[in-house]
Amino acid sequence: MGILQSIRDRVSAARGKVTKAGGRLTMTNAKSEPSSQLDFMDADRMQMVLRAAVGGSTRTLFALYRDIILTSAHIQTELGKRKLAVLGDMMRVVPNDKKKTDDVAAATFCEQQIGALCSRQVKLVESNRVSVMTSWRRACSHLLDSCLWPVAVLEKVFEPDGSGYKLAELVPVPYYLLDYSEGYLRIQLCDANGSPLGEFIDPDPDRYIVHRGHLLTSPDNFGGPMRSLVWLWLLSTMSMEWWGRFLDRFGSPFLVGKYEQTDDVGRGILERAFSYAVRIGGLVVSRDTEVEIKETASKGEAGYGAFVEHCQGEMSKLILGQTLSATATSTGLGSGVANLQSSVRDDIRKFDAIMLGETLRDQLLAQLCQINGLRGAPPKILWGSESPEELTATGTMLKAFYEAGMEVDDGGLEPLSDRVGLPIRRRAPSAPEVNAPGLAAMAALAALMPAGDMDQVARAGAADLAQAFRGPRAAIAQIIRGSTSAAECERRVREFTSTLDATRQAGILEQAMTAYAANGIATGRFSPSRL
């Protein structure tokens, strides 16, 4: 009773927090977004923004992050690749322990809650109320923003549902509402119209999900992984401007005219001819006048393009850990660079999936199970499986085990299922094809021979029992020897061959019953006259 009362107290306390929290707090309004930071951005202003963020004012820095993502096709594409590597895989809600009924019930309940959330989103889209709630995948996408941003925050909203609570909404908290002026994360409250107020609250774990999907341990207000991209973005953007100025000045061919040093009249004619060339698109000069067309130096132009490509390559390395998925680069036949970079990207994908799954389990599913009084442990959320190369290696390893006389134990099937991404179970042993010609012949002669002669045949057939049912067929021999009656033997053989079609099952059953009779005669349990 003490344990049950303790559980009831915890559930009651958790439900009290949810009830006290009330409805949704995060109200969004596009007019509350900070203005664009790109209009006058240069190196000096970038330094000011970073210093302000270190001091705790991250509003301008996060607005700059937003603008960079929106205006940089390269960064936006690379971030999309990283997020889709997780969200594009199949998601599974797996019980913490598949052998425990309570854990299986908890996993089933959480999976139903996630499915109901997605269904409700579809209905809201049909009623043109998309802004009311964010779907499950979009909520996960927002949390995955913290691969580059230092943090991502979601608000959880629950609604009463009978004797428990259901997950009603998952609302992304805009970055302009995050504040670090006190040295730690706080969230600014808004009014009903989405306008920020002067009041700040701590991110209560009963209301908010806080996800950090990177390996850095530096404070959030220092900028997270995205901070290393702002300078690459600025330099590549400024180099584009410099490149444009260069092409504007030197990109078009220009004319060079030559005249005698003392021929002032000829110089005047050339100057007038050059001025008319802009209008008429050509020159009219005397036959003896020398005019050359000069092209800009190609190396200078290519240098700017190479610098932009270098900056984009560094961005790809930070986001995806490799560059080959963004730029097709020849690495030489058999160099193995492509496989190496693919392996690095798979490591990043697995890390993102594990971190996101742990956050959702610890900060959402655990609370969902608790407020609904479920006794099972919160389930795990898994995405996808291993890469095709890793699955091939796993299959080769299992084959090697089999050829060496070993096999995976039942306890290893669950980890193997997680690696493959599909539920795996041990294959039920198929009933063997019984090849017992001696026993079949004995059955054919039973109706034609006297009891004494049949006794002799039965004893001879019993000797075939060990030869007919051995190896994978040994189970039938054990059934025959262990059965105390013909009815029991028939029932057990039918159960063993239940996976076969009726014709094969009937043939095996006939041979097994004949062998049962032969074994009974040989051991003296009964005489042929009783058959």
VEXDREN-2710 file (C-alpha; in Angstrom, 1 decimal):
% VEXDREN-2710
k/r/px/py/pz
1/MET/0.0/0.0/0.0
2/GLY/2.9/2.4/0.7
3/ILE/4.3/2.0/-2.8
4/LEU/0.9/2.5/-4.4
5/GLN/0.2/5.5/-2.3
6/SER/3.6/7.0/-3.3
7/ILE/2.8/6.5/-6.9
8/ARG/-0.6/8.1/-6.5
9/ASP/1.1/11.1/-4.8
10/ARG/3.6/11.6/-7.6
11/VAL/0.8/11.3/-10.2
12/SER/-1.3/13.8/-8.3
13/ALA/1.6/16.2/-8.0
14/ALA/2.4/16.0/-11.7
15/ARG/-1.3/16.5/-12.6
16/GLY/-1.4/19.5/-10.3
17/LYS/1.5/21.2/-12.1
18/VAL/-0.1/20.6/-15.5
19/THR/-3.5/22.0/-14.2
20/LYS/-1.8/25.0/-12.6
21/ALA/0.2/25.7/-15.8
22/GLY/-3.1/26.2/-17.7
23/GLY/-3.2/26.8/-21.4
24/ARG/-0.7/28.0/-23.9
25/LEU/1.7/30.9/-23.0
26/THR/3.6/31.3/-26.3
27/MET/1.8/33.6/-28.6
28/THR/3.6/34.5/-31.8
29/ASN/3.2/37.6/-34.0
30/ALA/5.4/38.3/-37.1
31/LYS/5.3/42.0/-36.2
32/SER/7.3/41.2/-33.0
33/GLU/10.2/39.8/-35.0
34/PRO/13.4/41.9/-34.8
35/SER/14.1/43.8/-38.0
36/SER/16.7/42.6/-40.5
37/GLN/20.3/42.8/-39.4
38/LEU/21.8/42.5/-42.9
39/ASP/21.4/46.1/-44.2
40/PHE/24.5/47.5/-42.7
41/MET/26.3/44.4/-41.5
42/ASP/30.1/44.7/-41.7
43/ALA/33.0/43.4/-39.5
44/ASP/32.7/46.2/-36.9
45/ARG/28.9/45.7/-36.5
46/MET/29.4/41.9/-36.3
47/GLN/31.8/42.4/-33.4
48/MET/29.3/44.6/-31.6
49/VAL/26.6/41.9/-32.0
50/LEU/28.8/39.2/-30.7
51/ARG/29.9/41.3/-27.7
52/ALA/26.3/42.1/-26.8
53/ALA/25.4/38.4/-26.9
54/VAL/28.3/37.5/-24.6
55/GLY/26.9/40.1/-22.2
56/GLY/23.5/38.4/-22.2
57/SER/21.6/40.3/-25.0
58/THR/21.1/37.6/-27.6
59/ARG/18.1/39.2/-29.4
60/THR/20.2/40.8/-32.2
61/LEU/22.5/37.7/-32.6
62/PHE/19.6/35.3/-33.0
63/ALA/18.0/37.7/-35.4
64/LEU/21.2/37.7/-37.4
65/TYR/21.2/33.9/-37.4
66/ARG/17.7/34.0/-38.8
67/ASP/18.6/36.3/-41.6
68/ILE/21.7/34.3/-42.5
69/ILE/19.7/31.1/-42.9
70/LEU/17.0/32.9/-44.9
71/THR/19.4/34.6/-47.3
72/SER/22.2/32.0/-47.7
73/ALA/21.1/29.2/-50.1
74/HIS/24.2/27.2/-49.2
75/ILE/23.7/27.2/-45.4
76/GLN/19.9/26.7/-45.7
77/THR/20.5/23.7/-48.0
78/GLU/23.2/22.1/-45.8
79/LEU/21.1/22.5/-42.6
80/GLY/18.1/21.0/-44.4
81/LYS/20.2/18.0/-45.4
82/ARG/21.2/17.4/-41.8
83/LYS/17.7/17.7/-40.4
84/LEU/16.2/15.5/-43.2
85/ALA/18.7/12.8/-42.5
86/VAL/16.8/12.2/-39.2
87/LEU/13.2/13.4/-40.1
88/GLY/13.2/11.5/-43.4
89/ASP/13.8/8.1/-41.6
90/MET/11.0/6.0/-40.0
91/MET/10.4/6.9/-36.4
92/ARG/9.7/4.1/-33.9
93/VAL/8.4/4.2/-30.3
94/VAL/10.0/1.2/-28.6
95/PRO/9.2/0.0/-25.1
96/ASN/12.0/0.3/-22.6
97/ASP/11.7/-3.4/-21.9
98/LYS/9.7/-5.4/-24.4
99/LYS/9.3/-8.2/-21.8
100/LYS/7.4/-6.0/-19.3
101/THR/3.7/-5.5/-19.9
102/ASP/3.7/-2.1/-18.2
103/ASP/6.5/-0.8/-20.5
104/VAL/4.7/-2.1/-23.6
105/ALA/1.5/-0.4/-22.5
106/ALA/3.4/2.9/-21.9
107/ALA/4.9/2.7/-25.4
108/THR/1.5/2.0/-27.0
109/PHE/-0.1/5.0/-25.2
110/CYS/2.7/7.4/-26.2
111/GLU/2.6/6.3/-29.8
112/GLN/-1.2/6.9/-29.8
113/GLN/-0.7/10.4/-28.3
114/ILE/1.8/11.2/-31.1
115/GLY/-0.5/9.9/-33.8
116/ALA/-3.5/11.8/-32.3
117/LEU/-1.4/15.0/-32.3
118/CYS/-0.6/14.6/-36.1
119/SER/-4.3/13.8/-36.8
120/ARG/-5.4/17.0/-35.0
121/GLN/-2.9/19.0/-37.0
122/VAL/-4.5/17.8/-40.3
123/LYS/-7.9/18.9/-39.1
124/LEU/-6.6/22.4/-38.2
125/VAL/-5.0/22.7/-41.6
126/GLU/-8.3/22.0/-43.2
127/SER/-9.9/24.7/-41.1
128/ASN/-7.1/27.2/-42.0
129/ARG/-5.9/27.4/-38.4
130/VAL/-2.4/26.2/-39.0
131/SER/-0.9/28.7/-36.6
132/VAL/-2.8/27.2/-33.7
133/MET/-0.6/24.2/-33.3
134/THR/2.6/22.7/-34.7
135/SER/2.7/19.1/-36.0
136/TRP/5.0/16.5/-34.5
137/ARG/7.5/16.5/-37.4
138/ARG/7.7/20.3/-37.4
139/ALA/8.2/20.3/-33.7
140/CYS/11.1/17.9/-34.1
141/SER/12.4/20.1/-36.9
142/HIS/12.5/23.1/-34.6
143/LEU/14.4/21.1/-31.9
144/LEU/16.9/20.1/-34.6
145/ASP/17.7/23.8/-35.2
146/SER/19.9/23.5/-32.2
147/CYS/22.4/21.6/-34.4
148/LEU/23.6/25.1/-35.2
149/TRP/21.7/27.4/-32.8
150/PRO/22.9/27.0/-29.1
151/VAL/19.4/25.9/-27.9
152/ALA/15.8/25.2/-29.1
153/VAL/12.7/25.5/-26.9
154/LEU/9.2/24.0/-27.3
155/GLU/6.2/24.6/-25.1
156/LYS/4.1/21.6/-24.1
157/VAL/0.3/22.0/-23.8
158/PHE/-1.9/19.3/-22.3
159/GLU/-5.6/19.0/-22.2
160/PRO/-7.9/16.9/-19.8
161/ASP/-8.9/13.6/-21.4
162/GLY/-11.2/11.5/-19.3
163/SER/-9.3/10.6/-16.1
164/GLY/-6.0/11.6/-17.6
165/TYR/-4.4/14.1/-20.0
166/LYS/-3.6/14.2/-23.7
167/LEU/-0.9/16.1/-25.6
168/ALA/-2.7/19.0/-27.2
169/GLU/0.1/21.2/-28.7
170/LEU/3.9/21.5/-29.2
171/VAL/4.6/25.2/-29.8
172/PRO/8.0/26.5/-30.8
173/VAL/9.3/29.4/-28.7
174/PRO/10.6/32.1/-31.0
175/TYR/14.3/33.0/-30.5
176/TYR/13.5/36.6/-29.9
177/LEU/11.8/35.6/-26.6
178/LEU/14.9/34.0/-25.2
179/ASP/16.9/36.1/-22.7
180/TYR/20.2/35.6/-21.0
181/SER/20.6/39.0/-19.3
182/GLU/20.7/37.3/-15.9
183/GLY/23.3/34.8/-17.0
184/TYR/20.9/31.9/-17.6
185/LEU/18.0/31.0/-19.9
186/ARG/14.8/32.9/-19.4
187/ILE/11.7/33.2/-21.5
188/GLN/9.9/36.5/-22.2
189/LEU/6.1/36.4/-21.9
190/CYS/3.7/37.8/-24.5
191/ASP/0.2/39.2/-24.4
192/ALA/-2.7/37.6/-26.2
193/ASN/-1.7/39.4/-29.4
194/GLY/1.9/38.1/-29.4
195/SER/3.6/41.3/-28.3
196/PRO/6.5/40.8/-25.8
197/LEU/6.0/42.0/-22.2
198/GLY/8.5/43.0/-19.7
199/GLU/8.1/39.8/-17.6
200/PHE/10.4/36.8/-17.8
201/ILE/10.0/33.3/-16.5
202/ASP/12.4/30.3/-16.1
203/PRO/11.8/27.4/-18.5
204/ASP/9.7/25.1/-16.2
205/PRO/10.4/21.5/-17.2
206/ASP/6.7/20.7/-16.7
207/ARG/5.9/23.2/-19.5
208/TYR/9.0/23.5/-21.8
209/ILE/11.3/21.2/-23.7
210/VAL/14.8/22.5/-23.9
211/HIS/17.1/20.8/-26.5
212/ARG/20.8/21.3/-27.2
213/GLY/21.7/19.2/-30.1
214/HIS/25.5/19.9/-30.3
215/LEU/28.6/18.9/-28.5
216/LEU/29.7/22.3/-27.2
217/THR/29.7/23.0/-23.5
218/SER/30.1/26.8/-23.8
219/PRO/27.2/29.0/-22.5
220/ASP/24.3/29.5/-24.9
221/ASN/24.7/33.2/-25.2
222/PHE/28.2/32.7/-26.7
223/GLY/26.4/31.6/-29.9
224/GLY/26.8/27.9/-30.3
225/PRO/28.1/26.2/-33.5
226/MET/26.5/28.9/-35.7
227/ARG/28.9/31.5/-34.4
228/SER/31.7/30.0/-36.4
229/LEU/29.6/30.4/-39.6
230/VAL/28.9/34.1/-39.3
231/TRP/32.4/35.2/-40.3
232/LEU/32.5/32.7/-43.2
233/TRP/29.1/34.0/-44.3
234/LEU/30.3/37.7/-43.9
235/LEU/33.5/37.1/-45.8
236/SER/31.8/35.2/-48.6
237/THR/29.1/37.9/-48.9
238/MET/31.6/40.7/-48.9
239/SER/33.8/38.9/-51.4
240/MET/30.7/38.8/-53.7
241/GLU/30.4/42.6/-53.4
242/TRP/34.1/43.0/-54.1
243/TRP/33.9/40.6/-57.0
244/GLY/31.0/42.7/-58.4
245/ARG/33.0/45.9/-58.1
246/PHE/36.0/44.2/-59.8
247/LEU/33.8/43.0/-62.7
248/ASP/32.1/46.4/-63.0
249/ARG/35.5/48.1/-63.3
250/PHE/37.5/45.5/-65.2
251/GLY/35.0/42.9/-66.4
252/SER/34.4/44.4/-69.9
253/PRO/37.1/44.8/-72.5
254/PHE/38.5/48.3/-72.9
255/LEU/40.1/50.1/-75.9
256/VAL/43.7/51.3/-76.1
257/GLY/44.6/53.8/-78.9
258/LYS/48.1/54.7/-80.0
259/TYR/49.2/57.9/-81.7
260/GLU/52.5/59.8/-82.4
261/GLN/53.7/61.7/-79.4
262/THR/53.7/65.0/-81.3
263/ASP/50.4/64.4/-83.2
264/ASP/47.9/66.3/-81.1
265/VAL/45.4/66.3/-83.9
266/GLY/45.5/62.5/-84.1
267/ARG/45.0/62.2/-80.3
268/GLY/41.9/64.4/-80.5
269/ILE/40.5/62.3/-83.3
270/LEU/41.0/59.1/-81.2
271/GLU/39.4/60.5/-78.1
272/ARG/36.3/61.6/-80.1
273/ALA/36.2/58.2/-81.8
274/PHE/36.3/56.4/-78.4
275/SER/33.5/58.6/-77.1
276/TYR/31.3/57.8/-80.1
277/ALA/32.2/54.1/-79.7
278/VAL/29.9/53.9/-76.6
279/ARG/27.0/55.1/-78.7
280/ILE/27.4/53.4/-82.0
281/GLY/29.2/50.3/-80.8
282/GLY/32.2/50.7/-83.0
283/LEU/35.1/52.9/-84.1
284/VAL/35.7/54.9/-87.2
285/VAL/39.4/55.7/-87.6
286/SER/42.0/56.0/-90.4
287/ARG/43.8/53.0/-91.8
288/ASP/47.1/54.0/-90.1
289/THR/45.5/54.4/-86.6
290/GLU/46.4/51.6/-84.2
291/VAL/43.7/50.5/-81.7
292/GLU/43.9/47.5/-79.3
293/ILE/41.2/45.7/-77.2
294/LYS/42.5/44.7/-73.7
295/GLU/40.8/41.9/-71.7
296/THR/40.8/41.7/-67.9
297/ALA/43.2/39.3/-66.2
298/SER/41.4/36.0/-65.7
299/LYS/43.3/35.0/-62.6
300/GLY/41.9/37.9/-60.6
301/GLU/38.3/36.9/-61.4
302/ALA/38.9/33.2/-60.7
303/GLY/40.5/34.1/-57.3
304/TYR/37.3/35.6/-56.0
305/GLY/35.3/32.6/-57.1
306/ALA/37.8/30.2/-55.4
307/PHE/37.5/32.2/-52.2
308/VAL/33.7/31.9/-52.2
309/GLU/34.0/28.2/-52.8
310/HIS/36.5/27.9/-49.9
311/CYS/34.1/29.6/-47.5
312/GLN/31.2/27.4/-48.6
313/GLY/33.3/24.3/-48.2
314/GLU/34.2/25.3/-44.6
315/MET/30.5/25.8/-43.9
316/SER/29.7/22.4/-45.2
317/LYS/32.4/20.8/-43.0
318/LEU/30.9/22.3/-39.9
319/ILE/27.3/21.4/-40.7
320/LEU/27.6/18.0/-42.3
321/GLY/31.2/17.0/-41.6
322/GLN/32.0/16.7/-45.3
323/THR/31.9/18.5/-48.6
324/LEU/31.2/15.9/-51.3
325/SER/27.4/16.2/-50.9
326/ALA/27.6/19.9/-51.8
327/THR/30.4/20.0/-54.4
328/ALA/31.4/17.3/-56.8
329/THR/35.1/17.0/-56.3
330/SER/37.4/14.4/-58.0
331/THR/39.3/12.5/-55.3
332/GLY/41.0/10.0/-57.5
333/LEU/40.1/6.4/-58.4
334/GLY/40.0/4.2/-55.3
335/SER/41.0/7.0/-52.9
336/GLY/38.3/6.0/-50.4
337/VAL/37.6/9.7/-49.5
338/ALA/34.0/9.4/-50.4
339/ASN/33.4/6.4/-48.1
340/LEU/35.3/8.2/-45.3
341/GLN/33.2/11.3/-45.6
342/SER/30.0/9.3/-45.8
343/SER/31.0/7.5/-42.6
344/VAL/31.4/10.9/-40.9
345/ARG/28.0/12.1/-42.0
346/ASP/26.4/8.8/-40.7
347/ASP/28.0/9.5/-37.3
348/ILE/26.4/12.9/-37.3
349/ARG/23.0/11.6/-38.3
350/LYS/23.1/9.0/-35.5
351/PHE/24.2/11.5/-32.9
352/ASP/21.3/13.9/-33.9
353/ALA/18.8/11.0/-33.7
354/ILE/20.0/9.8/-30.3
355/MET/20.1/13.3/-28.8
356/LEU/16.6/14.2/-30.1
357/GLY/15.2/10.9/-28.9
358/GLU/16.7/11.3/-25.4
359/THR/15.3/14.8/-25.1
360/LEU/11.8/13.8/-26.1
361/ARG/11.8/10.8/-23.9
362/ASP/13.1/12.6/-20.8
363/GLN/11.2/15.8/-21.2
364/LEU/8.0/14.8/-22.8
365/LEU/7.1/11.1/-22.8
366/ALA/8.2/10.6/-19.1
367/GLN/5.8/13.4/-18.1
368/LEU/3.1/12.1/-20.3
369/CYS/3.3/8.6/-18.7
370/GLN/3.4/10.2/-15.2
371/ILE/0.4/12.4/-15.5
372/ASN/-1.7/9.5/-16.9
373/GLY/-0.7/7.2/-14.1
374/LEU/1.2/4.6/-16.2
375/ARG/3.5/2.4/-14.2
376/GLY/5.8/1.5/-17.1
377/ALA/9.0/3.2/-17.9
378/PRO/8.8/5.9/-20.7
379/PRO/9.6/4.4/-24.1
380/LYS/12.5/5.1/-26.4
381/ILE/12.2/7.0/-29.7
382/LEU/14.4/5.7/-32.5
383/TRP/14.9/7.0/-36.0
384/GLY/16.1/5.0/-39.0
385/SER/18.7/2.3/-39.0
386/GLU/22.4/1.8/-39.9
387/SER/23.8/2.7/-43.3
388/PRO/23.6/0.0/-46.1
389/GLU/27.3/-0.6/-45.7
390/GLU/27.0/-1.2/-42.0
391/LEU/24.0/-3.5/-42.5
392/THR/26.0/-5.5/-45.0
393/ALA/28.8/-5.9/-42.5
394/THR/26.3/-7.0/-39.9
395/GLY/24.9/-9.6/-42.2
396/THR/28.4/-10.9/-43.0
397/MET/29.2/-11.2/-39.3
398/LEU/26.0/-13.2/-38.6
399/LYS/26.7/-15.5/-41.5
400/ALA/30.3/-16.0/-40.2
401/PHE/28.8/-16.9/-36.8
402/TYR/26.4/-19.4/-38.3
403/GLU/29.2/-21.1/-40.3
404/ALA/31.3/-21.3/-37.1
405/GLY/28.4/-23.1/-35.3
406/MET/27.3/-20.0/-33.3
407/GLU/24.1/-17.9/-33.4
408/VAL/22.8/-14.7/-31.8
409/ASP/21.1/-15.4/-28.4
410/ASP/17.5/-14.2/-27.8
411/GLY/18.8/-11.3/-25.8
412/GLY/20.7/-10.0/-28.8
413/LEU/17.6/-9.8/-31.0
414/GLU/16.4/-6.5/-29.6
415/PRO/19.7/-4.6/-30.1
416/LEU/19.9/-6.1/-33.5
417/SER/16.4/-4.8/-34.3
418/ASP/17.4/-1.3/-33.2
419/ARG/20.4/-1.4/-35.5
420/VAL/18.5/-2.7/-38.5
421/GLY/15.4/-0.5/-38.0
422/LEU/13.0/-3.4/-38.2
423/PRO/11.6/-5.7/-35.6
424/ILE/13.4/-9.1/-35.7
425/ARG/12.4/-12.3/-34.1
426/ARG/13.7/-15.8/-34.3
427/ARG/12.2/-17.8/-37.1
428/ALA/10.0/-20.6/-35.9
429/PRO/11.6/-24.0/-36.8
430/SER/9.8/-25.6/-39.7
431/ALA/8.7/-29.1/-39.4
432/PRO/11.2/-31.4/-41.1
433/GLU/10.5/-33.4/-44.1
434/VAL/10.3/-36.9/-42.6
435/ASN/12.0/-39.5/-44.8
436/ALA/11.2/-42.8/-43.1
437/PRO/10.6/-45.4/-45.8
438/GLY/10.8/-48.3/-43.4
439/LEU/8.0/-46.8/-41.3
440/ALA/5.8/-46.0/-44.3
441/ALA/6.2/-49.5/-45.6
442/MET/5.2/-50.9/-42.2
443/ALA/2.1/-48.8/-42.3
444/ALA/1.1/-50.2/-45.7
445/LEU/1.7/-53.8/-44.5
446/ALA/-0.2/-53.4/-41.2
447/ALA/-3.6/-54.1/-42.7
448/LEU/-2.4/-57.2/-44.7
449/MET/-0.4/-59.1/-42.1
450/PRO/-1.3/-61.2/-39.0
451/ALA/-0.6/-59.8/-35.6
452/GLY/2.5/-61.9/-35.1
453/ASP/4.0/-60.9/-38.4
454/MET/3.2/-57.3/-37.7
455/ASP/4.9/-57.6/-34.4
456/GLN/8.1/-58.5/-36.2
457/VAL/7.7/-55.7/-38.7
458/ALA/7.0/-53.2/-35.9
459/ARG/10.2/-54.2/-34.1
460/ALA/12.2/-53.8/-37.2
461/GLY/10.5/-50.4/-37.9
462/ALA/11.2/-49.2/-34.4
463/ALA/14.9/-49.5/-35.2
464/ASP/14.4/-47.0/-38.0
465/LEU/13.0/-44.4/-35.5
466/ALA/16.4/-43.1/-34.5
467/GLN/17.5/-42.9/-38.1
468/ALA/14.3/-41.2/-39.4
469/PHE/13.9/-38.5/-36.8
470/ARG/17.3/-37.0/-36.0
471/GLY/19.0/-33.6/-36.3
472/PRO/16.3/-31.0/-36.8
473/ARG/13.8/-33.9/-36.8
474/ALA/14.7/-35.0/-33.3
475/ALA/11.8/-33.1/-31.9
476/ILE/9.3/-35.5/-33.5
477/ALA/11.3/-38.5/-32.1
478/GLN/11.1/-36.9/-28.6
479/ILE/7.3/-36.4/-29.0
480/ILE/6.9/-40.0/-30.0
481/ARG/8.9/-41.4/-27.0
482/GLY/7.4/-39.0/-24.5
483/SER/3.7/-39.3/-25.4
484/THR/1.7/-41.5/-23.1
485/SER/-1.2/-42.0/-25.5
486/ALA/-1.8/-41.9/-29.2
487/ALA/-4.1/-38.9/-28.8
488/GLU/-1.4/-37.0/-27.0
489/CYS/1.2/-37.9/-29.7
490/GLU/-1.2/-36.8/-32.5
491/ARG/-1.9/-33.5/-30.7
492/ARG/1.7/-32.7/-30.1
493/VAL/2.8/-33.6/-33.7
494/ARG/0.0/-31.4/-35.1
495/GLU/1.2/-28.4/-33.0
496/PHE/4.7/-28.9/-34.2
497/THR/3.7/-29.0/-37.8
498/SER/1.1/-26.2/-37.6
499/THR/3.0/-24.0/-40.0
500/LEU/2.8/-26.5/-42.8
501/ASP/0.0/-27.0/-45.3
502/ALA/-2.5/-29.7/-44.7
503/THR/-1.1/-32.2/-47.2
504/ARG/2.4/-32.1/-45.7
505/GLN/1.1/-32.1/-42.2
506/ALA/-1.1/-35.2/-42.9
507/GLY/1.9/-37.1/-44.4
508/ILE/4.2/-36.4/-41.4
509/LEU/1.4/-37.2/-39.0
510/GLU/0.8/-40.6/-40.6
511/GLN/4.5/-41.5/-40.4
512/ALA/4.8/-40.2/-36.8
513/MET/1.8/-42.2/-35.6
514/THR/3.1/-45.4/-37.3
515/ALA/6.5/-44.8/-35.6
516/TYR/4.6/-44.3/-32.3
517/ALA/3.0/-47.7/-32.7
518/ALA/6.3/-49.3/-33.6
519/ASN/8.0/-47.7/-30.6
520/GLY/5.3/-48.9/-28.3
521/ILE/5.6/-52.5/-29.5
522/ALA/9.4/-52.5/-29.4
523/THR/9.4/-51.3/-25.8
524/GLY/6.6/-53.6/-24.7
525/ARG/4.2/-50.8/-23.7
526/PHE/1.4/-52.5/-25.7
527/SER/0.9/-55.4/-28.2
528/PRO/-0.2/-55.3/-31.8
529/SER/-3.5/-56.7/-30.8
530/ARG/-4.3/-53.4/-29.1
531/LEU/-3.8/-51.4/-32.3
END
